[in-house]
Amino acid sequence: MRVLTGALGGMAVLALAQAAVAAPPKVAGKYAVMIFEQCSSAFNYTNDSYLKPPSSNPATGPGVKGINTMQNGEFGIEVGTFTFPAVAATSGSASVALTNVSGASLRINNGGNTVTVQTENISGTFSVAAATFTFTPASQPAITWTASYGDIVSGIARTLYFVRKDGNLCVQGMSLTKQ
């Protein structure tokens, strides 16, 4: 009986510890943010038959005639700040101020965009869960990332790491560090 009571007590402590780990951390104040984005590029080619270099026995063979861009792909790196409520919370209003450097990953035959720099200021709402982070920009659909949190002090995450698949061709990673 004593062994069973001890085992049950141990399982209860373990269950409480696991529940504590599963609870999402809170965020508060201003965080430095860096975002990486990469989208696949794709091209196809046309071929033709060409005369091989002259030799004692000239012949023809296949060769690339042209390369056509199907998708230019895209890369982007953004830095700035993500501002949450001053009082620690797992949901509420937030704003993001970013400088975005982006361009096409593939440039063939003058296709694709050149590298550009622009700023953006976005406000919306956020929600922190144990394994996800969601930001919903005003008048836009919600964006949800898989999340990992670190350097948690008094329940507030000081570092946050996010990754997500954006459609079928793009990936995005984001890191936040409390200022």
C-alpha positions as CSV (number, residue, x, y, z in Angstrom):
1,M,0.0,0.0,0.0
2,R,2.8,2.4,0.9
3,V,4.4,1.7,-2.5
4,L,1.1,2.4,-4.3
5,T,0.6,5.6,-2.4
6,G,4.2,6.7,-3.1
7,A,3.7,5.9,-6.8
8,L,0.4,7.8,-7.0
9,G,2.0,10.8,-5.2
10,G,4.9,10.7,-7.7
11,M,2.6,10.6,-10.6
12,A,0.6,13.5,-9.2
13,V,3.8,15.6,-8.9
14,L,4.8,14.6,-12.4
15,A,1.4,15.6,-13.8
16,L,1.6,19.0,-12.0
17,A,5.1,19.5,-13.4
18,Q,3.9,18.7,-17.0
19,A,0.9,21.0,-16.7
20,A,3.3,23.8,-15.6
21,V,5.5,23.2,-18.6
22,A,2.5,23.2,-21.0
23,A,1.3,26.6,-19.8
24,P,2.2,29.3,-22.4
25,P,4.6,32.0,-21.3
26,K,3.6,35.7,-21.4
27,V,5.0,38.6,-23.3
28,A,5.4,42.2,-22.2
29,G,6.8,45.3,-23.7
30,K,9.1,45.7,-26.7
31,Y,11.0,43.0,-28.4
32,A,13.6,43.2,-31.2
33,V,12.5,41.1,-34.1
34,M,14.2,39.5,-37.1
35,I,12.2,37.7,-39.8
36,F,13.5,35.4,-42.6
37,E,11.4,34.5,-45.6
38,Q,12.3,32.2,-48.5
39,C,10.0,31.1,-51.4
40,S,10.9,28.4,-54.0
41,S,11.8,29.4,-57.5
42,A,11.3,27.3,-60.6
43,F,12.2,27.4,-64.2
44,N,11.9,25.1,-67.2
45,Y,13.8,24.9,-70.5
46,T,13.2,24.2,-74.1
47,N,15.7,22.2,-76.1
48,D,16.5,21.7,-79.7
49,S,18.8,19.7,-81.8
50,Y,22.2,21.3,-82.6
51,L,25.2,20.4,-84.7
52,K,28.0,19.2,-82.6
53,P,31.5,20.7,-83.1
54,P,33.1,19.7,-86.4
55,S,35.0,16.5,-86.3
56,S,35.8,13.7,-88.7
57,N,32.2,12.5,-88.2
58,P,29.8,15.6,-87.6
59,A,26.5,14.8,-85.8
60,T,23.7,16.6,-84.1
61,G,22.5,16.3,-80.5
62,P,20.1,17.9,-78.0
63,G,20.9,21.2,-76.3
64,V,19.2,23.9,-74.3
65,K,17.5,26.4,-76.5
66,G,16.0,28.7,-73.8
67,I,15.2,29.0,-70.1
68,N,11.9,30.2,-68.9
69,T,11.0,31.4,-65.4
70,M,7.9,29.7,-64.0
71,Q,8.3,31.3,-60.5
72,N,10.9,33.9,-59.5
73,G,10.9,32.9,-55.9
74,E,11.4,35.4,-53.2
75,F,13.7,36.1,-50.2
76,G,13.2,38.6,-47.5
77,I,14.8,39.7,-44.3
78,E,13.1,42.1,-41.9
79,V,14.2,43.7,-38.7
80,G,12.4,46.0,-36.3
81,T,10.3,45.9,-33.1
82,F,7.3,43.9,-32.0
83,T,5.5,45.8,-29.1
84,F,3.1,44.0,-26.8
85,P,1.1,45.4,-23.8
86,A,3.3,46.7,-20.9
87,V,1.5,44.3,-18.5
88,A,2.5,40.6,-19.2
89,A,-0.2,38.8,-21.2
90,T,-0.8,35.8,-23.4
91,S,-3.2,37.8,-25.7
92,G,-4.1,41.4,-26.6
93,S,-3.1,44.2,-28.9
94,A,0.3,44.4,-30.6
95,S,2.2,46.4,-33.2
96,V,5.1,45.7,-35.5
97,A,7.5,48.2,-37.1
98,L,9.8,46.7,-39.7
99,T,12.3,47.5,-42.4
100,N,12.0,44.9,-45.1
101,V,14.8,44.0,-47.6
102,S,13.4,41.6,-50.3
103,G,13.8,40.5,-53.8
104,A,13.4,37.7,-56.3
105,S,15.5,34.5,-55.7
106,L,15.7,33.8,-59.4
107,R,16.4,36.3,-62.2
108,I,16.5,34.9,-65.7
109,N,16.1,36.9,-68.9
110,N,15.5,40.1,-66.9
111,G,12.7,38.4,-65.0
112,G,12.2,38.8,-61.3
113,N,12.3,41.8,-59.0
114,T,15.4,43.6,-58.0
115,V,16.2,44.0,-54.3
116,T,14.0,46.6,-52.6
117,V,13.9,48.2,-49.1
118,Q,10.7,49.3,-47.5
119,T,9.2,50.0,-44.1
120,E,5.9,48.7,-42.7
121,N,4.0,49.4,-39.6
122,I,1.3,46.9,-38.7
123,S,-1.1,46.7,-35.7
124,G,-3.3,43.9,-34.7
125,T,-3.9,41.3,-32.0
126,F,-1.8,38.4,-30.7
127,S,-2.2,35.1,-28.9
128,V,0.5,33.0,-27.2
129,A,-0.2,29.3,-26.7
130,A,2.1,26.5,-25.5
131,A,3.3,25.5,-29.0
132,T,2.0,28.3,-31.2
133,F,2.0,32.1,-31.6
134,T,-0.8,33.8,-33.6
135,F,-0.7,37.4,-34.9
136,T,-3.8,38.8,-36.6
137,P,-3.1,42.1,-38.5
138,A,-6.0,44.5,-38.6
139,S,-8.3,43.6,-41.5
140,Q,-6.2,40.6,-42.5
141,P,-6.4,36.8,-41.8
142,A,-4.6,35.4,-38.8
143,I,-1.0,34.2,-39.2
144,T,0.0,31.2,-36.9
145,W,3.6,30.0,-36.3
146,T,4.9,26.9,-34.5
147,A,6.6,28.4,-31.5
148,S,9.5,27.7,-29.1
149,Y,10.1,30.0,-26.1
150,G,13.3,30.5,-24.1
151,D,14.8,32.6,-21.2
152,I,11.5,32.6,-19.3
153,V,11.8,34.9,-16.3
154,S,8.8,35.3,-13.9
155,G,6.6,33.7,-16.6
156,I,7.7,36.2,-19.3
157,A,9.5,34.8,-22.4
158,R,12.5,36.9,-23.2
159,T,13.3,35.0,-26.4
160,L,10.7,33.6,-28.9
161,Y,11.4,31.5,-32.0
162,F,8.8,30.9,-34.7
163,V,8.6,29.0,-38.0
164,R,5.8,28.4,-40.4
165,K,4.9,27.2,-43.9
166,D,3.4,29.9,-46.0
167,G,1.4,28.3,-48.8
168,N,3.1,25.5,-50.8
169,L,6.2,27.4,-51.8
170,C,7.4,29.6,-48.8
171,V,8.8,29.2,-45.3
172,Q,9.2,31.9,-42.7
173,G,11.2,32.1,-39.5
174,M,11.0,34.8,-36.9
175,S,12.9,35.5,-33.7
176,L,12.1,38.0,-30.9
177,T,14.4,39.1,-28.1
178,K,13.1,41.3,-25.2
179,Q,14.7,44.7,-25.1
